[in-house]
Amino acid sequence: MLTNWFAQPAGNRSSVDEGKIDNDDDTQVMEPDQGNVLSHIISQLRPGADLSRVVLPTFILEPRSMLERITNFMCHPEMLLHIPTIDDPTERFVSVVKFYLSGWHIRPPGVKKPLNPILGEIFSCYWDLEDNKRAYYISEQTSHHPPKSSYFYMAPHHHIRIDGTLKPRSRFLGNSAASLMEGIAFLSILNRGSNKAKGEQYILTQPNMYARGILFGKMKYELGDHSFVRCPELDLTADIDFKTKGWVGGTYNAIGGVIKRESTGEVLYELSGLWSEEMFIKDMRTGQREMFFDAHKAKPSPPLSRPISEQEERESQRLWEKTAKAVKERNHELATDEKTKIEDRQREEAALRAQENIEWVPRLFRAVRSGPGEPEEGEESLEWIINANMYV
């Protein structure tokens, strides 16, 4: 039962290397047979086509669900949990930006895509913190077409809460595949801010993800495009540019950006470096530049979860257990069979609901028309938040 979400850990699950991985963790050389299979699939598409309905070969799959992969974002609690104790508002905002940038270096080697969660799939986990307290995470696939993964993180003793919905859209771009990571996360510092119920809120978006060179040669993973961290109450915003490498010049994994006053445009800090290695921050008032985050020295704290034997049928690790095992063992035929079984069952369930005119309702989250903070232009006003009755 979900009342036992946060029991004893099941141990860490690790990703498996597929294909030939260069010394660069973001690069993968396709084996000839793998390249042929992938080229056959891609040859059926046109630039701009939606990849969400295309069955991709299992050798490019990460052996875990997207619901579980989202936890990469929370795997540096040492960057997050002290923030509510910071009295200076600008320093507090800068620390939120540092936490936001700290998780992108956590990724499997090569170019991997997580398993697409099925409707109603759930993943839960927790972190044992240094002060003998815990942080908790729960997520659910709240929509299948279009896909929406809703998640909730809470460190109750540290006054930290995160509510988010991730809405990835896949596109074929010729020699690249893109995952456009739409959606917003709201990070709330509950002991700060003028609104005692919601706390001081930060609005966060994500960069997009790209797989380059998918037709031949080396496949390369990149983050790209603009994302932001905003706190309207503090009148501060961070505009962060994840830079993709150009045809001529440039480098992989670079970022640039500024932290500024939203009302005046005054730039307070500049950000630079590589999200996979070292990032720097420059104080524009003093000209001082210093290390902001060093991924080489950072030690992520992976989440813990209950043993699979104690999980419900639709919890991610139990649901995808056979598929994930086959992917890790590089048994791609078995992985495809097990994955297809789950996807076929989902289609059958959807057909039955349509036949009986039954509307599917999420178990842990509820839809709201106005989330905490106003959405940007082009963003949906409909978000999903944790159902308070399920959390109590």
Buried (B, 14 or more C-beta within 10 A) or exposed (E): EEEEBBEEBBEEBEBBBBBEBEEBBBBBBBEEEBBEBBEEBBEEBEEEBEBBEBEBBBBBBBBBBBBBBBBBBBBBBBBBBEBBEBEEBBEBBBBBBBBBBBBBBBBBBBBBBBBBBBBBBBBBBBBBBEEEBBBBBBBBBBBBEEBBBBBBBBBEEBBBBBBBBBBBBBBBBEBBBBBBBBBBBBBBBBEBBEEEEBBBBBBBBBBBBBBBBBBEEBBBBBBBBEBBBBBBBBBBBBBBBBBBBEEEEEEBBBBEBBBBBBEEEEBBBBBBBBBBEBBBBBBBEEEEEEEBBEBEEBEBBBBBBBEBEBBEEBBBBBBBBBBBBBBBEBBBEBBBBBBEEBBEEBEEBBEEEEEEEEEEEBEBBBBEEEBBBEBEEEBBEBBBBBBEEBEE
